[in-house]
Amino acid sequence: MGNLISKSGLFFSSVLILSACSAPKAPEQKAPPPVPVSVYQVTKQAAMYFDNYPATITPLNQVDLKAQVTGYITGIYFKDGQHVSKGEKLYDIDRLQYQANYDQAVANLNVAKASLAKAQQDADRYTELLKQDAIAKQKVDYALADLQSAKMQVAAAQANVSRLSNDLRFSIIYAPFDGTIGISQAKIGTLVTANQNILNTVSSDDPMAVDIAVDQKDISRFIDLQKNPGKPSDSTFTLALPDNSVYAKPGYISLLDRAIDPQTGTIKTRLIFNNTAGQLKAGMNTTLRVRNNNAGLFLMAPYKAVLEQMGEFFVFVVNDSSKVSQKKISLGTRIGDKIIIKDGLQEGDKVVTEGIQKLKEGTKVMAASPKANK
């Protein structure tokens, strides 16, 4: 019985060994095929580009017209939106009423002067009589008191004439400078109150100011541009209008503000642009294009090779083993379909431009011949 069990065990072990030897082997996993991509060899090349700054068109002079006397608007002598010249008559405010008040004050002044002349004559005559003891001293005292009273009445009348003269002058509103006047806020018959109602606004329109905010790290550059503005026809500073057209006339730096805004770290910078055709309007939002005058070569790559992740920028670079690695880069100005690479790449690096969506770190690729810079 023992021999039978032993033989059975031996037979079972042999079956297991044979089964193990005859079991099929697991297939080996093949490496995925290389991903076909297009690459671009990064080189340095000369480039002329513009730095863009959000800008606002601002009048060099702008004044709100307010009534300085109270009364009804009795005359309007312009059309809304027209060009006005310095000293041009714009509004009348109860002109006839203020003229009548002034004329009455002048008449009262003349009466006071006549009374003063009579009082002066009486005082002079009584003084001479007193020297001859031909009149009582009390009479002379009365005459001198009347003379002093007459002088005070003349002074008061003169002050009233001066006040009403100012009212008469302020009853007409004139253009303070050459410029464009806006839409009138008051019509004929409107009652206006002194120093309260804004009747209109006049702003200068040629030339116009263009204001931008410049980062404090660029202040030295703009100071140099202000000191060396170049020729009048120089295109260092140009405007891109809201319709994306480029304004025909270049500008120049007028001033940098006295201090940096501590909250933004920028300084207000003002440029001047001629506006003969009236194309620039106050309050218009534009883009100031500042040509970069830095000489030399720039490392550039196609913009389509750049990936953005959480506000940071990357490219896939093909190494000598035909594998890709993701590199973080710092970008400069975009020029057409290319962009300046400030940091992160070296000349000769091969960046992937097509097939990027299939890549991850270490992916093996099959790259087409690198395209030369064009």
Summary of the structure (lengths in Angstrom):
residues: 374
radius of gyration: 45.3
end to end distance: 92.9
largest distance: 186.7
contacts: 1021
relative contact order: 0.19
helix: 29%
strand: 35%
